[in-house]
Amino acid sequence: MNWQKIAVTFLFLMMALGGIGGVVLTGYTILLRS
């Protein structure tokens, strides 16, 4: 197993989840304020 490949994949996965969470949080905030 290539640890670099695992680390990069994990990093991208965390960034993707964080991005989705940020978009959802922003959407809920806009809905609650409008």
Sequence and secondary structure as in RCSB ss.txt:
>XXXX:A:sequence
MNWQKIAVTFLFLMMALGGIGGVVLTGYTILLRS
>XXXX:A:secstr
  HHHHHHHHHHHHHHHHHHHHHHHHHHHHHHH 
